[in-house]
Amino acid sequence: MKLANELPPESQAPDCIRVSVRFPNGERFERRFDVTNSLELLFNATLAHENCPPNLTLLSSYPRKQLNCAPEWYREFGIVQDPTNIPTFHDCGFEKSVVVLVQDNDA
């Protein structure tokens, strides 16, 4: 998949954030991100995964809230809120590790 080839390498920084992504089918994957990375990178890494549904929303597990991180090109699904204001991991207050849930919007 083209999107997977465009992803930068995982962060090796000592203060990186470990994200565990859970898909609707129960599968998981983990990836490390730099605290200054935009959540758009998380969205792209998730969408590039083979278990990801094409129409998705990402949610933090605790506190449970929607992560507004879909890029402008994803607007075809009509769920992009403000692609010009996608926060970083630091902006969201994520530290060390976080669990992200993938919601299948077509289920």
N, C-alpha and C positions, 0 to 999 in steps of 0.2 A: 504494500500500500504506500502511495506517495507520501502521505502524511507521516508515517512512521519513519521514513528516510530523512525527513526534514527536522526531526527532533534532535536537540543538542544532547550531548552525553549527560548522564546523571551527575549531580553535584557531588563533589568529594570534600566540600568544605566542612570543617569541624562543627559548624553551627547549622548544617543543613537540616531540612525537615524531611522526615520519612513519612510518606503518604501510603496508606493501605487502601486500595480501591476495591469495593465489593460490588459485583455485578448482580443483576436480578436472578441469574441462574445459580448463584451461590459461589461462583468462581471469584478469585481475588488476584490482584497483582500489586506489587510494591515498587515504588520509585522514590528516589531522593531528589529534592529540589532545593535550590538556594532560596534563602528567605526573601531575596529581592526579586525572584522570578514572579512574573504575572501569573495569575490563576488561569490565564488563557493557555499557558503551557501545560497545566494539569488537564484542561479540557481536551487539548490536542492529543496528549499522551493516552488519555482514556479512550477517546474516539478511535484512535489507531489500533486499539487492542481488539483481538478477534472475537471476544465475548461481548463487545459493546453493541447495544442496540443503536440504530441510526438516529432515532429521535429520543434524545435523552435530556435529563436535568441532573445536575450534581448537587448533592446535599451533604452538609457536614453532619456527622452522626451526633455530636454533642457540643454545643447545643444544636439541636436539629434545625437547620435553616438552609434555604436555597443559596447556592453559590452562583452569583451572577458573573459567569466567566465565559460565556459563549461569544465567539468572535463575530464580526460583521458578516463574514461569508456564510455563517450558519443561519442567517436571517430567514432563509426559505422556509424554515419550520415555524416562524412567527413567534418565537419565544425569547428572542434576544432583547434584553431590556435596555442597556446603555453600553454598547460595545466600546465607546470611547473612554469609559471610566471603569475598566476592569482592574480590581485591586491586586496587590501583591500578597504573598503569604504573610508577610509582616503586617500589612494593612489589616488583615483579617484576624490578627492576634494568634496565628498558629505558631506553636513552638514545639520543637523536637519531633513529635509525631501526631498524626491525625488520621482518623478513619473517614473516608468519603464513600457515600452510597450513590450508586447509579440508579436513577429512576427511569424506567422505560415509559415514555409518554404515550406510547401506543398500546400499552397493556391494559 
